[in-house]
Amino acid sequence: MKRVWLSITVLAVLATVVTACGKKASDSASEEMVESAMRAQGQEAEVTMDSETMQIKTDDGDMSIGEGTKLPDQWPDDVPVYKGLKLLTAMKMKEGFSIQGTTADSQEKVTAFYKEQATKGGWTEDMVMTQPQMAMLNYSKDNRSLAVVVTAAESETSVSVSITNK
């Protein structure tokens, strides 16, 4: 299944590039291109696009890519989301959830937020590894794992949050 989602991601990025000029005719063509590629891998998908996002729905889960991405339905209340995080991808799968986005705040500030809020939410810290440009945080709670990766770039900080069922 990871291969299928990797293929979806690659196709979604390609389709996003194709539709960057905002032409409606290319939206339908791009939707069909992704759906066709998924069928070739034995996966049925419903793809919808607008000027900001691409939504992909399959039996295995849902994925949203683009500037209009929103938090997945049923995102767990005990998993913190950094205030002001500009979501770029969001996935809801049988195994859990995943989001990725950016913020103008520093890597240190974002890392401190997740360290504080995760433990406040009842998560047990399993591992924290910080380096000058990156932090990796892992937590557990009940039968779930929480992984947060915070990476500094020149003008923004990238944040990836994944929740998986054990």
Residue, then its C-alpha position, 0 to 999 in steps of 0.5 A: m500500500k505504501r507503493v500505491w500512496l507513493s504513486i498517488t503522491v507523484l501523480a498528484v504533484l504532476a497533476t498539480v503542475v499541469t493545472a497550475c495555470g488554472k485552466k478548467a479543461s486541464d482539471s478534468a484531464s488531470e483528474e482522469m490521468v490520476e484515476s487512470a494511473m491508479r486503475a492501472q495499479g488495481q486501485e479505484a480512485e475518485v479525483t477532484m481538483d480545483s484551483e487550490t487542491m486535489q482530493i483523492k479518495t480510495d478504499d484505502g483512504d483519502m488524500s488532499i494536496g495543495e494550498g487549500t488543504k484542510l485537516p482530515d476528518q476525524w483528526p484525533d483531538d489529542v494530537p496537536v496541530y501547530k497554530g498557523l501551520k499552512l497545510l500542504t498535504a493531508m492523508k487519512m488512511k486505515e492505518g492513521f493520519s498524516i499532515q505536512g505543512t509550513t510555517a514562518d516560525s522557527q524550528e526551535k519554536v515549533t519543536a518546543f510547541y510539540k514537546e509541550q503539547a504532546t505530553k499535555g495530551g497524554w502522549t509518552e515521549d519515546m524519542v527526541m532527537t534535535q539537530p541544528q536544522m531538524a528535530m524528530l519527535n516520537y511519542s506513544k499513547d494507547n495503541r498509537s504512535l505519533a511522529v513529528v519531524v520539524t525541518a528548518a529551511e531558509s525562510e520557513t519551517s516544514v512540519s510533518v505529523s503522522i499518527t499510526n495505529k500499532 
